[in-house]
Amino acid sequence: MTSPLTVPSPAPQERWSPQLWGTLLVLCAAMFLDALDVSMVGVALPSIGADLGLSTATLQWIVSGYILGYGGLLLLGGRAADLLGRRRVFLIALAVFALASLLGGLVDSGPLLIASRFIKGLSAAFTAPAGLSIITTTFKEGPQRNRALSIYTTCAATGFSMGLVLSGLLTELSWRWTMLLPAPVALIALAVGIKLIPRSPRDDARGGYDLPGAVTGTAAMLLLVFTVVEAPEAGWSSARTLLSFLASAVLLAVFVTVERRTASPLLRLGVLRSGTQLRAQLGAAAFFGSYVAFQFIVTQYMQSLLGWSALQTALAFLPAGVLVALSSTKIGDVVDRFGTPRVIATGFALLVVAYAIFLQVDLTPRYAAVILPSMLLLGAACALTFPSLNIQATSGVDDHEQGMVSGLLNTSVQVGGALFLAVVTAVITAGGAEGGSKQEVLDSFRPGLTVVTAIALAGLLITLTGLRRRRAGQPSVVVAKSPAAAGDAHERHDHREPDALHGQQVETVAVRD
């Protein structure tokens, strides 16, 4: 039997205190640096290779080392935030990030630089889920949290876009400045965070730390990301690649078995029974994966085929970053009014159109007719989609599992980025145009752009399934609660739509006997 209970309550209109604003700014600074570091190193790679005498294969690992540490340890980072205390994990990881940035700017060896990048990725794997869970447990669910998350995630998108511009400027001085820049910013954020970030208790009542799950889950993610990064060079059908994928699948199977049997799982698999949660995770992978692959192609197109400098290329992306930055405080209101499914679907639709327009590029720069419209649509899509995915993934989740869900979302983002970038790179390489004429190289880029557009289209279709469920009268948010929250006798499904309609927030709960 199902008995619906509808509880209307007024949406809070509280003003944020200076401490709340300060806490949010610290968390935004850390997320900005994480995203900045992903994009900023790309423009500096040629200078790094010339200065340190590194081959192209070694240069790849300066980027991949960061992704490997970041994507491989996010699940562990998210659960550590829940178990050890979000504030503690965030501040320690931020300090490590600052030290690794300093090391990366001072080394004179390729292996040491790669090691510093791996350590930075590892620390980001702890700051990202800890920071997101601090927001979701500090700001009340509804308009307050939506506004905070829109600002937070917009800082990530802005950091990713601005990283290209800053890298173009700093590389003119020395590539070392691109490595050193995050260090003082991280140290300032650390000092302010020690004073402002609220303390969170350690979760000692959850029955242990699930070491088998941590080992198998982390090993599976590390091996999966490593295999995806190496596959284009080793060959997708090579024995090494196939065996690595098989080993990763075995580790994932062991991880799932461990999580189903342990009393305190690293990842409670029940959260993925929610269609809304699953759509958020798949949408995040499609969104970031398509964007990273698109940026890779566009950067190569502008510098290799059009002959633009690093700074000119960075400035071409600037309109997208500016649009994202200007919309940061408005997206929360948009989500409150229309709900996350509609906003995400709109964002993905704009993304598909942006990529489709860019397919028209040729060897003659068509900035006003093709490049600028694509960038503006891309900026609008990022502004709408990324904050909404974060809001959808964290809505209705108990506080003690916010770190876990945040880690899962960031894992989807990073693994999606690594996977789809590798796929698009393989598609381009299969064209065999390296060393050919400019027209042949451009022709090899077009299948990659088509795949990028298809990935975004897949994200749109995944999101539209949620809209169809809504029209059929089914709840838009269904969160599978943990046993501790559900109780022994009832299974609760929270049907809260993450929007506040005309100043009211309505929570619908169905209790099944």
C-alpha positions, 0 to 999 in steps of 0.5 A: 500500500502506498500513502502519499503525504504532501507537506508544503512549507515556505521557502526560506528567504534567509540572508547569508552571513559573512561566514557563509559567503566566506566559506563558499568563496573558499570552496569556490577557490579550490574548485576553480583551481582544480578546473584551472589546473586541468586546462592550463597545462595544455597550452604550456606543453610545447614549452615544457617539452622543449625546456625539459627535452621530453618526447610527445609520449612523455608530455601526454603523461603530464596531463594524464598523470593529473587525470589518473590521480583525480579520476582514480581516487575520487570514490575514496576521497568522497567516502573519506570526507564522510568518515573522517570529517569534511573540513579536515579532509578538505583542508589537508588535501588543499595544503597538499595541492599547494605544495605539489603546485610549488614542486611542479614549478621548481622541478627540472625533470620530466618524471618529477613533474609527472609525479607532482601532477599525480599528487595534485590530481590525488589531492583534488580527488579529496578536495572536490567531493569534500568541498561539494559535500560541505556545501550540500550539508551547510546550505539548506536544500532548495533555493539556498543550496541551488544558488550556492551550487550554481555559483560553485559549479560556475567557478569550475566551468569558469576556471576551466575556460580561464585556464586557457587564457591564463596559460596563454599569457603565462607561457609567454613568460615561462611554463613554470608560472603555469605550475606555480600560479595555483600555489599562492591562491591555494595557500590563501584559501587554506588560511581563510578556510581554517577560520571560516569552514564549519567543523563537521563530525567524524562519522564513527557510527557507520561500522568501519572504513571498508578497506577491501572496498577502498582497495578494489574500488580505487585499483579498478578506477586507477586501472580503468583510467590508465587503460583508457589513457594508454589505449590510443598509443598501445592500440585499442585491440592490442593484448595489453589494452584488452587484458587491462580492460578485463582486469579492470572489469574483474576488479569492478566486479569484486568491488560490487560484490564487496559493497553489497556485503559490507555493512559500511560500503565505500559506495552504497549501490542503492543510490543508483536505483534512482533513475534521477541519480543515474541520469545525473551520473551519465549526464555528467560523463557525457557533458564533460567528456564531449566538452574535453574532446571538443576543446582538444580538437578545437585547440589543434585546429586553431594552432596547427591548421589556422596558425593561431598562437596560444594566446589567440586560441585562448581568447577564442574560448573567452566568450564562453568563459565570460558568459558562464561567469556572468550567469553564475548567480542566476542559474539557481533561480532558473533551476528553482523555477523550471526544475533540473530535468528541463534545465539540463535538457535545454543545456544539452540541446544547446551543446548539440547545436554548438558542436553541429555549427562547428562542423562547418569550419574550414581552412579559412577562419570564420570567426563571426559566422561559425566560431563565435556562435559555437562558443556562445552556445557552448558557454550557455550550455555549460552555465545551464548544465553543469550546476543543474547536474550537481543539484540533481545528483545531491538533492534528497541525499542524506547528509552522511552520504553527501561525500559519497555521492559527490565523489561518485559525481566527480568520478563520472566527470573525470572518467567520462572526460578520459574515456571520451577524449581517448575515443575521439583521439582514436577516431582522429588517429584512425584517419591517418592524416598526421603529416599530411596536408592541412585539408587532410588533417581537417578531414580527419578532425570531422569524424571526431567532431561528429563523435563529440556531437553524438556524445552530447546528443546521447546526454540529451536523450538520457535527460529526456527520459526523465522528462517523459517520466514526469509527464507520465505522472511519475516522480522526478526525484527518487532517492533510494535511502540508506538502511539507517535512514529508511528504518527496518519496517519501511522503505522511504522514497523522497519525491522532492522536486529540486525546485521551489515553485513560486516561493514554496517548496513542496515535499512529497513522500510516499511510504510503502508498507 
